[in-house]
């Protein structure tokens, strides 16, 4: 079994309230062959102090203005030297300390190109509000509005060289577009890790206003159309409807 090197990239800007929690969840993982990269967009809060206090666990850190979260992710990918690359941003943290060992084992066991798992959205008190249980991927699932949670998405690093990086022209749908391009359009070998991998604070930029939501729908539609999704208008309707079961799952955990 290969001892795969996993590169983890954290993108952050003025997220000092949650960054320490994110870093702690990474450095307490029981898998040692890791590379940790932090791309900071020029924070003016206490981000630098938090990073400096964990300096011995961080392989690369840069703080400078960037052109958004996906440009920052691309910067991290181009720096990374691991066999596998994943993202864990400042507002997110691992659900347990065995996530990376499970990721490495699954990539080895199933000879996967791409891996994803389950995501839990939490409120300020840490209670699970929305439980995103992805389920096993089947070819064509994206045509029916399915998608995996991006914070649980890991892939072989060579795929970024072969299939391209995140495309910021898709705005907040750039992660969705990349997963479409990798999994749906290029039909890669996909592995589902049926495990809560990441906990994430509830909310998001694309949902803050109606204008943002409309812009996100437009970007989703362009991503679908450009990656050969059948009946993209139907898919656009089905995609948000899938969230209903996630909130129901969250309520089952809450009560």
C-alpha positions as CSV (number, residue, x, y, z in Angstrom):
1,X,0.0,0.0,0.0
2,X,1.3,3.4,-1.0
3,X,2.1,6.0,1.7
4,X,0.3,8.7,-0.1
5,X,1.2,12.3,0.6
6,X,-1.8,14.5,1.2
7,X,-1.6,18.3,0.6
8,X,-4.2,20.3,2.5
9,X,-4.9,23.9,1.5
10,X,-6.5,26.4,3.8
11,X,-7.7,29.7,2.2
12,X,-8.4,32.5,4.7
13,X,-9.0,36.2,5.1
14,X,-9.8,37.9,8.4
15,X,-11.1,34.6,9.8
16,X,-9.2,34.7,13.1
17,X,-12.3,33.6,15.1
18,X,-12.4,30.2,13.4
19,X,-8.9,29.7,11.9
20,X,-7.4,28.2,15.1
21,X,-10.1,25.6,15.3
22,X,-9.4,24.6,11.6
23,X,-5.7,24.4,12.2
24,X,-6.1,22.3,15.4
25,X,-8.3,19.8,13.5
26,X,-5.5,19.4,10.9
27,X,-2.5,19.1,13.2
28,X,-4.3,16.5,15.4
29,X,-4.9,14.1,12.5
30,X,-3.5,10.7,13.0
31,X,-2.1,10.6,9.5
32,X,1.5,12.0,9.3
33,X,2.4,12.1,5.6
34,X,0.8,15.5,5.0
35,X,1.7,18.9,3.7
36,X,-0.1,22.0,5.0
37,X,-0.4,25.2,3.0
38,X,-2.2,28.4,4.1
39,X,-3.1,31.1,1.5
40,X,-4.1,34.3,3.3
41,X,-5.7,37.1,1.3
42,X,-3.9,39.9,3.3
43,X,-5.8,39.6,6.7
44,X,-5.8,42.6,9.0
45,X,-7.1,40.7,12.1
46,X,-5.1,38.3,14.3
47,X,-4.7,35.7,11.6
48,X,-0.9,36.2,11.4
49,X,-0.5,35.6,15.1
50,X,-2.5,32.4,15.0
51,X,-0.5,31.1,12.0
52,X,2.8,32.1,13.7
53,X,1.9,30.2,16.8
54,X,1.3,27.0,14.7
55,X,4.3,27.7,12.4
56,X,6.0,24.3,13.1
57,X,3.0,22.5,11.6
58,X,2.7,24.7,8.4
59,X,4.8,23.9,5.4
60,X,4.0,27.0,3.4
61,X,2.3,30.3,4.3
62,X,1.7,33.4,2.2
63,X,-0.3,36.5,2.9
64,X,-1.0,38.9,0.1
65,X,-4.1,40.4,-1.7
66,X,-5.6,37.9,-4.2
67,X,-8.5,37.9,-6.7
68,X,-10.9,35.8,-4.6
69,X,-11.1,32.4,-3.0
70,X,-10.7,30.3,-6.1
71,X,-7.7,32.3,-7.3
72,X,-6.2,31.6,-3.8
73,X,-7.1,27.9,-4.1
74,X,-5.3,27.8,-7.4
75,X,-2.3,29.4,-5.9
76,X,-2.2,26.7,-3.2
77,X,-2.6,23.9,-5.8
78,X,0.3,25.2,-7.8
79,X,2.5,25.1,-4.7
80,X,1.3,21.7,-3.4
81,X,3.6,18.7,-3.8
82,X,1.3,15.9,-2.5
83,X,-0.2,13.0,-4.4
84,X,-3.6,14.0,-3.2
85,X,-5.0,17.5,-2.7
86,X,-7.9,18.7,-0.6
87,X,-9.2,22.0,0.8
88,X,-10.1,22.8,4.4
89,X,-10.9,26.5,4.7
90,X,-10.8,28.7,7.8
91,X,-14.5,28.3,8.7
92,X,-14.4,24.5,8.5
93,X,-12.8,21.8,10.6
94,X,-12.4,18.0,10.5
95,X,-15.2,16.0,12.2
96,X,-12.7,13.5,13.7
97,X,-8.9,12.9,13.9
98,X,-8.9,10.0,11.5
99,X,-10.2,11.7,8.4
100,X,-7.0,11.8,6.4
101,X,-6.0,8.2,7.3
102,X,-9.4,7.2,6.0
103,X,-8.9,9.3,2.8
104,X,-5.5,7.7,2.2
105,X,-6.8,4.2,2.8
106,X,-9.7,4.7,0.4
107,X,-7.6,6.1,-2.4
108,X,-5.2,3.1,-2.0
109,X,-8.0,0.5,-1.7
110,X,-10.2,1.6,-4.5
111,X,-7.5,3.1,-6.8
112,X,-9.7,6.3,-6.9
113,X,-9.1,9.5,-8.8
114,X,-11.6,11.5,-6.7
115,X,-13.0,11.0,-3.3
116,X,-15.8,12.8,-1.4
117,X,-17.8,12.2,1.8
118,X,-20.4,13.7,4.1
119,X,-20.6,17.2,5.5
120,X,-22.3,18.6,8.6
121,X,-23.5,22.2,8.8
122,X,-23.5,23.5,12.4
123,X,-24.8,26.6,14.1
124,X,-22.9,28.9,16.6
125,X,-23.5,26.4,19.4
126,X,-22.1,23.5,17.4
127,X,-25.5,21.8,16.8
128,X,-25.9,20.0,13.5
129,X,-28.5,22.0,11.4
130,X,-28.0,20.4,8.0
131,X,-26.6,16.9,7.4
132,X,-25.3,16.4,3.9
133,X,-25.1,12.7,3.3
134,X,-23.9,12.5,-0.2
135,X,-24.6,8.9,-1.1
136,X,-22.7,6.7,-3.6
137,X,-22.1,8.4,-6.9
138,X,-23.5,6.9,-10.0
139,X,-22.7,8.1,-13.6
140,X,-25.2,10.6,-14.7
141,X,-26.2,11.7,-11.2
142,X,-25.2,15.3,-11.9
143,X,-28.0,15.3,-14.6
144,X,-30.5,15.0,-11.7
145,X,-29.1,17.9,-9.6
146,X,-26.7,15.8,-7.5
147,X,-23.4,17.1,-6.3
148,X,-20.9,16.2,-3.5
149,X,-20.0,18.7,-0.8
150,X,-16.9,20.5,-1.9
151,X,-15.2,20.7,1.5
152,X,-15.0,16.9,1.4
153,X,-13.6,16.7,-2.1
154,X,-10.1,15.2,-2.6
155,X,-8.5,14.3,-5.9
156,X,-5.1,13.2,-7.3
157,X,-2.9,16.2,-7.8
158,X,-2.1,15.3,-11.4
159,X,-5.7,15.9,-12.4
160,X,-5.3,19.6,-12.0
161,X,-2.5,19.6,-14.5
162,X,-4.5,17.4,-16.9
163,X,-8.0,18.9,-16.5
164,X,-7.4,22.4,-15.3
165,X,-7.7,24.4,-12.1
166,X,-10.8,26.2,-10.6
167,X,-12.2,28.7,-13.1
168,X,-13.1,32.0,-11.2
169,X,-15.3,33.1,-14.1
170,X,-18.0,30.9,-12.6
171,X,-18.1,32.9,-9.3
172,X,-19.4,31.0,-6.3
173,X,-20.1,28.0,-8.6
174,X,-16.4,27.5,-9.5
175,X,-16.2,24.5,-7.1
176,X,-19.3,23.0,-8.6
177,X,-18.0,23.5,-12.1
178,X,-14.7,21.8,-11.3
179,X,-16.4,18.8,-9.8
180,X,-18.7,18.6,-12.8
181,X,-15.7,18.8,-15.1
182,X,-13.7,16.1,-13.2
183,X,-16.4,13.6,-12.3
184,X,-19.2,14.1,-14.9
185,X,-17.5,15.2,-18.0
186,X,-14.3,13.2,-17.7
187,X,-15.8,10.2,-16.0
188,X,-13.1,9.6,-13.4
189,X,-12.9,6.8,-10.9
190,X,-14.9,8.1,-7.9
191,X,-14.9,6.9,-4.3
192,X,-17.5,7.7,-1.7
193,X,-16.4,7.8,1.9
194,X,-19.5,7.2,4.0
195,X,-18.4,9.2,6.9
196,X,-18.9,12.7,8.3
197,X,-15.6,14.3,7.2
198,X,-16.1,18.0,7.8
199,X,-18.1,20.4,10.0
200,X,-18.9,23.7,8.5
201,X,-20.6,26.9,9.8
202,X,-24.1,27.4,8.4
203,X,-24.5,30.2,5.8
204,X,-22.6,31.2,2.7
205,X,-21.9,34.1,0.3
206,X,-24.1,32.8,-2.5
207,X,-27.1,32.7,-0.2
208,X,-26.8,36.1,1.6
209,X,-29.1,38.1,-0.8
210,X,-31.6,37.4,-3.5
211,X,-29.2,39.0,-6.0
212,X,-26.4,36.6,-4.9
213,X,-28.8,33.7,-5.2
214,X,-29.8,34.6,-8.8
215,X,-26.2,35.2,-9.7
216,X,-25.3,31.7,-8.3
217,X,-28.1,30.1,-10.4
218,X,-26.8,31.7,-13.5
219,X,-23.3,30.4,-12.8
220,X,-24.7,26.9,-12.0
221,X,-26.5,27.0,-15.3
222,X,-23.4,28.0,-17.3
223,X,-21.4,25.2,-15.5
224,X,-24.0,22.6,-16.4
225,X,-24.3,23.7,-20.0
226,X,-20.5,23.8,-20.5
227,X,-20.0,20.4,-19.0
228,X,-22.6,18.5,-20.9
229,X,-25.3,18.2,-18.3
230,X,-28.5,16.9,-19.9
231,X,-31.6,19.2,-19.4
232,X,-29.7,21.9,-17.4
233,X,-32.9,23.8,-16.6
234,X,-34.5,20.7,-14.9
235,X,-31.2,20.1,-13.1
236,X,-31.3,23.8,-11.9
237,X,-34.6,23.1,-10.3
238,X,-33.7,19.7,-8.8
239,X,-30.3,20.8,-7.3
240,X,-31.7,23.1,-4.5
241,X,-34.6,20.6,-3.8
242,X,-32.0,18.1,-2.7
243,X,-31.2,20.3,0.3
244,X,-34.6,19.5,1.9
245,X,-33.5,16.0,2.9
246,X,-30.2,17.4,4.3
247,X,-32.2,19.7,6.6
248,X,-34.5,16.8,7.6
249,X,-31.3,14.8,8.4
250,X,-30.1,17.7,10.5
251,X,-33.3,17.9,12.5
252,X,-33.0,14.2,13.2
253,X,-29.7,14.9,14.8
254,X,-30.9,18.0,16.6
255,X,-33.8,16.5,18.4
